[in-house]
Amino acid sequence: MASPSLVPPAARRAPEHVTADDIAALAAGAAIFGTGGGGAVYTSQLTTERAIREHGPVRLLSVDDLGPDDAVIMMSGIGAPTVGIEMLSSVRQIETLRDEAERVAGRKITAIMPAEIGGSNGVSPAGWAARLGVALLDADGMGRAFPEATMISTNVAGVPCDFAVLSDVVGNVVTLRTVDLSWLERHARAVTVAAGGICLGAHYLLTADTAAGAVIPNTISTAIRVGHALLESTEPVRAVADELEAAVLITGKITDVSRRTEGGFVRGSLTIAGIGDDRGRLQRVELRNENLVVLEDGEVLATVPDLITVVDLETGHAISTEMLRYGQRVSVLAWACDPLWRTERGLELAGPRAFGYDLPYVPFERKDAR
């Protein structure tokens, strides 16, 4: 019989429910998949654990479990992660989103799913589902975190987005019907900036017919599994790398962080000087909410849409871009993205050129077992 670590993720048995005891692992795994973005997970972990303890475990549905009467809505936070540290959401926000989505759609929402599994946006939906009394779909729209509304699997698959709803912490509600996701990104970003830099959003009403092949499956259960690997290992960086089939690009010390918040994004770069076996090496990581490109000696080592995550050297926990600091000892992990993002349409939406980098995309593959 094959070792559990060698069984493909899609073939592993997912839990039927998400309980409060799963949330620490979900948060750790979602932070890894956040590739620096999606928001820091600590606050969302606490609020999600509390919601599930108060309202009970959440049923976890696979895409194949969806029936003809099911309606799924994607939910997430939108805005600059740095703002999310200080501006917490209210309980009423998620109820407002659900109520407005049902009003506009003209049908009952039976399940929600994260727009992105990365960061706090991969954790909070479990708590939101508990509060709303609905199921949670074991899938997301990115398989990671991305900063823009256009960069979502349903857009790659050609599924139209009929409407979007945004709510802010003081109770304002905005419903958008845009001609495409590029316009949705512009309007949603403007609303978010007007709301102080962060909102909660709901969009992409999906059914059993439209979800199949248009979302990235099994990402919640996978994040929980990766989180358990991290939390239960005495060598967490190696455990996470092995679970994800990731490469450790460098182990070192952060020697410079350049970061600013503008237009609803965190933008900048960081420099890492190698330590130990990597002494004498120097890498730069470019970021915009998420880690996008890794460079060393003029060579591109990894680029979006493949995943790049900076983790604490001792604990293995991911460090989101807003929490990066001079002097931190870190490792940089990189691994392959979902095949959907390597299609022509996927690269058009989320390849390096979509972020303004005049770089060809070279699929990342782990070359060794460092």
C-alpha positions in Angstrom: 0.0 0.0 0.0 1.3 3.5 -0.9 2.5 5.8 1.8 -0.2 8.5 2.5 2.2 11.2 1.4 2.5 9.6 -2.0 -1.3 9.5 -2.6 -2.3 12.3 -5.0 -4.2 15.1 -3.1 -7.4 14.7 -5.1 -7.5 11.0 -4.2 -7.2 11.5 -0.4 -10.3 11.3 1.7 -11.5 14.8 2.7 -13.3 15.3 6.0 -17.1 15.5 5.9 -17.1 18.5 8.3 -14.8 21.3 9.3 -14.6 21.6 13.1 -13.1 24.1 15.4 -10.2 21.8 15.9 -9.4 21.9 12.2 -9.0 25.7 12.0 -5.4 26.0 13.3 -4.3 23.7 10.6 -6.5 25.4 8.0 -5.0 28.7 8.9 -1.5 27.5 8.7 -2.1 25.9 5.4 -4.0 28.8 3.9 -1.2 31.1 4.9 1.2 28.9 3.0 -1.1 29.0 -0.1 -1.5 32.8 0.4 2.0 33.3 -1.2 2.3 36.4 1.0 -1.3 37.7 0.3 -4.8 37.1 1.3 -4.3 38.8 4.6 -2.7 37.6 7.8 -4.5 34.6 9.3 -4.3 35.1 13.0 -7.4 37.2 13.5 -9.5 35.1 11.0 -8.4 32.0 12.8 -9.7 33.3 16.2 -13.0 34.5 14.8 -13.5 31.4 12.7 -12.9 29.1 15.7 -15.3 31.1 17.8 -18.0 31.0 15.1 -17.8 27.2 14.7 -17.8 26.6 18.5 -20.9 28.8 18.7 -22.8 27.5 15.7 -21.4 24.0 15.2 -19.2 22.2 12.6 -19.6 23.1 8.9 -20.5 20.5 6.3 -17.7 20.3 3.7 -19.0 19.5 0.2 -17.1 18.4 -2.8 -18.0 19.8 -6.2 -19.4 16.3 -7.0 -21.7 16.6 -4.0 -23.6 19.6 -5.4 -27.2 18.9 -6.3 -29.7 20.7 -8.6 -31.0 22.9 -5.9 -27.6 24.1 -4.6 -26.4 27.7 -5.2 -22.9 28.6 -4.2 -21.5 32.1 -3.8 -17.8 33.0 -3.6 -17.0 35.3 -0.6 -13.8 37.0 0.3 -12.2 40.1 1.7 -10.9 42.7 -0.8 -8.4 45.4 -0.3 -4.9 46.0 1.2 -3.8 43.4 3.7 -2.1 46.1 5.8 -5.4 47.8 6.4 -7.1 44.5 7.4 -4.8 44.2 10.4 -6.4 47.4 11.9 -9.9 47.4 10.4 -11.7 44.3 11.5 -15.0 43.2 9.9 -18.3 43.0 11.7 -20.5 40.0 12.1 -23.3 41.8 10.3 -21.2 42.3 7.1 -21.4 38.6 6.1 -25.2 38.5 6.7 -25.6 41.6 4.6 -23.7 40.0 1.8 -25.8 36.8 1.9 -29.1 38.7 2.1 -28.2 41.0 -0.8 -26.8 38.1 -2.9 -30.1 36.1 -2.4 -32.1 39.2 -3.3 -30.3 39.8 -6.5 -30.0 36.2 -7.5 -33.6 35.4 -6.6 -32.7 32.1 -4.9 -31.4 30.8 -1.6 -27.7 30.4 -1.1 -27.0 26.9 0.1 -23.1 27.0 0.2 -20.3 29.4 0.1 -16.7 29.0 -1.0 -13.6 31.1 -0.8 -12.7 33.1 -3.8 -9.1 32.3 -2.9 -7.7 29.7 -0.5 -4.7 31.9 0.4 -4.4 33.8 3.6 -7.4 34.9 5.7 -9.6 34.6 2.7 -9.1 30.9 2.9 -10.0 30.7 6.6 -12.8 33.1 7.2 -15.4 31.4 4.9 -15.5 28.4 7.3 -16.6 30.8 10.1 -19.0 32.6 7.7 -20.6 29.4 6.7 -21.1 28.4 10.4 -22.7 31.8 11.1 -25.0 31.6 8.1 -25.9 27.9 8.6 -24.8 26.9 5.1 -22.3 24.3 3.7 -18.7 25.1 2.6 -17.5 24.0 -0.8 -14.1 22.2 -0.8 -12.8 24.4 -3.6 -11.7 27.9 -4.4 -11.2 30.2 -7.4 -7.4 30.4 -7.4 -5.6 27.6 -5.6 -3.6 30.4 -4.0 -4.1 34.1 -3.6 -4.2 36.7 -6.4 -4.7 40.5 -6.1 -7.2 41.2 -8.8 -10.8 40.1 -9.6 -9.9 39.0 -13.1 -7.5 36.4 -11.8 -9.9 33.7 -10.9 -10.5 30.2 -12.3 -14.1 30.9 -13.4 -12.8 33.7 -15.6 -10.3 31.3 -17.2 -13.1 28.8 -17.7 -15.3 31.5 -19.3 -18.1 31.4 -16.7 -19.8 34.9 -16.6 -20.1 36.8 -13.4 -23.7 38.2 -13.2 -23.2 40.4 -10.2 -21.1 41.3 -7.2 -21.9 42.7 -3.8 -19.6 44.6 -1.5 -20.2 45.6 2.1 -18.1 47.7 4.5 -17.8 47.7 8.2 -20.2 50.6 8.8 -23.0 49.0 6.8 -22.8 50.4 3.3 -23.8 47.9 0.6 -22.9 48.2 -3.1 -24.2 45.9 -5.8 -22.3 45.9 -9.1 -23.3 44.6 -12.5 -20.3 45.1 -14.8 -19.7 44.1 -18.4 -16.7 42.0 -17.5 -14.3 41.3 -14.6 -11.8 44.0 -15.7 -14.6 46.5 -15.0 -15.5 44.7 -11.8 -11.9 45.1 -10.6 -11.9 48.8 -11.3 -15.2 49.5 -9.6 -14.7 47.2 -6.7 -11.2 48.7 -6.0 -12.7 52.2 -6.1 -15.4 51.2 -3.6 -12.9 49.5 -1.4 -10.6 52.6 -1.3 -13.7 54.8 -0.5 -14.5 52.4 2.3 -11.2 52.9 4.0 -9.1 50.2 2.2 -11.0 47.0 2.8 -14.4 45.4 2.2 -16.1 42.0 2.2 -17.4 40.8 -1.2 -19.6 38.2 -2.7 -19.7 37.2 -6.4 -19.9 34.4 -8.9 -23.1 32.5 -8.1 -22.4 28.9 -9.1 -24.4 25.8 -9.5 -23.6 22.1 -9.9 -23.4 22.6 -13.7 -21.3 25.8 -13.7 -18.9 24.9 -10.9 -17.6 21.7 -12.4 -14.4 22.4 -14.2 -14.5 26.1 -13.3 -13.2 26.0 -9.7 -10.1 24.4 -8.2 -11.2 21.5 -6.2 -10.1 20.0 -2.8 -8.2 23.2 -1.7 -9.7 23.5 1.7 -9.0 19.9 2.6 -5.5 20.2 1.1 -4.8 23.4 3.2 -5.9 21.5 6.3 -3.5 18.6 5.4 -0.6 20.9 4.7 -1.3 22.8 8.0 -1.2 19.5 10.0 2.1 18.6 8.3 3.5 21.9 9.5 2.1 21.9 13.0 3.0 18.3 13.8 6.6 18.1 12.4 9.9 18.9 14.2 11.2 20.0 10.8 8.2 22.1 9.6 9.9 23.8 6.6 10.9 20.4 5.2 7.5 18.9 6.0 5.7 21.6 4.1 8.1 21.4 1.2 7.7 17.7 0.9 3.9 17.9 1.2 3.7 20.4 -1.6 6.6 19.0 -3.7 8.1 22.4 -3.3 11.7 23.6 -3.6 13.5 25.6 -1.0 15.0 28.4 -3.1 17.1 30.0 -0.3 17.4 30.1 3.5 18.6 33.4 4.8 18.0 36.7 6.5 15.9 39.6 5.2 18.2 42.5 4.7 15.9 45.0 3.0 12.1 45.5 2.8 10.6 48.1 0.5 6.8 48.3 0.9 4.0 50.8 0.3 0.2 50.8 0.2 -1.4 52.5 -2.8 -4.5 52.0 -4.8 -5.7 49.2 -2.6 -2.5 47.1 -3.0 0.7 46.5 -1.1 3.6 46.9 -3.5 7.3 46.5 -3.0 10.2 44.0 -2.8 12.4 42.3 -0.3 16.0 41.2 -0.3 17.3 38.0 1.3 20.9 37.2 2.1 21.7 33.6 2.3 22.9 32.0 5.6 24.4 28.6 6.4 24.8 26.5 3.2 23.4 29.5 1.2 25.9 32.0 2.5 27.1 34.4 -0.2 23.8 34.2 -2.2 21.4 37.1 -2.6 17.7 36.9 -3.8 15.1 39.5 -4.4 11.4 38.9 -4.2 9.0 41.2 -6.1 5.6 41.6 -4.6 2.1 43.1 -5.1 0.0 41.8 -2.2 1.5 38.4 -3.2 5.1 37.3 -3.9 5.3 37.4 -7.7 8.9 36.9 -8.9 12.2 35.6 -7.4 15.4 36.8 -8.9 19.1 35.8 -8.2 22.1 37.1 -10.1 19.9 38.3 -13.0 18.2 34.9 -13.3 14.5 34.4 -12.8 14.0 31.4 -10.4 10.3 31.4 -10.2 7.4 33.6 -11.3 3.6 33.9 -10.9 1.3 32.0 -11.4 3.5 29.4 -9.8 3.5 29.8 -6.0 6.2 31.6 -4.0 5.9 31.7 -0.2 8.3 33.1 2.4 8.2 31.1 5.7 9.8 31.5 9.1 13.0 29.4 9.3 12.2 28.0 12.7 8.4 27.5 12.7 7.6 27.0 9.0 4.7 29.4 9.3 4.2 31.7 6.2 4.9 35.4 6.6 2.4 37.6 4.8 3.8 40.6 2.9 2.5 43.1 5.4 4.4 41.3 8.2 7.8 41.1 6.6 10.5 42.8 8.6 14.3 43.4 8.5 16.3 40.7 10.2 13.8 37.9 10.0 15.3 34.4 9.3 13.3 32.8 6.5 13.2 30.2 3.8 11.6 30.8 0.3 9.5 28.0 -1.1 8.3 27.6 -4.7 6.1 25.0 -6.3 3.9 24.4 -9.3 0.5 26.1 -9.7 -2.7 24.3 -10.7 -2.5 23.3 -14.4 -5.4 25.6 -15.2 -3.1 28.6 -14.7 -0.6 27.2 -17.2 -3.1 27.4 -20.1 -2.9 30.2 -22.6 -5.9 31.9 -21.0 -4.6 31.4 -17.5 -1.2 33.0 -18.3 -3.0 35.8 -20.1 -4.8 36.6 -16.8 -2.2 35.8 -14.2 1.2 35.3 -15.9 4.2 37.6 -15.3 3.1 40.0 -18.0 -0.3 40.4 -16.4 1.6 42.1 -13.5 3.8 44.2 -15.8 6.9 42.0 -15.9 8.4 41.6 -19.3 9.4 38.0 -18.6 8.5 34.8 -20.3 6.8 32.2 -18.1 8.9 29.1 -17.5 6.9 26.5 -15.6 8.6 25.9 -12.2 9.5 22.3 -11.4 11.4 21.1 -8.3 14.8 20.0 -9.5 16.1 18.4 -6.3 15.1 17.5 -2.8 16.8 20.2 -0.9 
